[in-house]
Amino acid sequence: MEWVLFALFSLAALGGGVGVVLSRNAVHSALFLLLNFASMAMLYLLLGAQFLAMAQILVYAGAIVVLFIFVVMLIGNERVDDVVARERTMLRIVALILALLFLGGGTYALVMGGQASPAGAPEYGSIQAVGHLLYTRFLLPFELASVLLLAAMIGAIVLAGRTRPPLGRPKE
């Protein structure tokens, strides 16, 4: 049963990734990205990494995709057609090379087989293990990241609170 779920979620993740790349509409691309992120979260759950799965849902699927859709709606949903043909061809060549490298690496990993998991491997991604490491070994970086995020939030509030001159015709 686990292999069936793995195959299903893997195909959904691959389909979402292909949809992101091939979609010409930015909103559809964001929705395919959401499908990809949710499928990856389910794969993390199958691996026993509950914390990573929930972080994937909350941070990526919840925040990043919503932010992306907000920005797309804010600036408009136009297709970008001003890319010249030579640059587009070069991008396709680079994408093909990277896809072949990825396919070769995946094939190598499948042929060579996975190495045996170390003892206690399912506990590496558990919430208890991550929490224990976060509040013991990595306490200082965790606190520094929270101070940095707090400073960024205060800066965003200050920048958003500035008064702007009213729009309209200038006074003569």
Residue pairs with C-beta under 8 A, 6 or more apart in sequence:
2 46
5 42
5 46
6 43
6 46
9 39
9 42
9 43
9 46
10 39
10 43
12 35
12 36
12 38
12 39
13 35
13 36
13 39
13 40
13 43
15 32
15 35
16 32
16 33
16 34
16 35
16 36
16 37
16 39
17 32
17 36
18 32
19 28
19 29
19 32
19 35
19 36
20 29
20 32
20 33
20 36
21 95
23 29
23 32
24 79
25 77
25 79
26 72
26 77
27 69
27 72
27 73
27 77
30 65
30 68
30 69
30 72
33 65
33 68
34 61
34 65
37 56
37 57
37 60
37 61
37 64
37 65
38 57
38 61
40 56
41 52
41 53
41 54
41 56
41 57
41 61
42 53
44 50
44 52
44 53
44 56
44 125
45 53
47 122
47 125
48 122
48 125
48 126
49 124
49 125
49 126
50 125
50 126
50 127
51 125
51 126
51 127
51 130
52 125
123 129
134 142
135 142
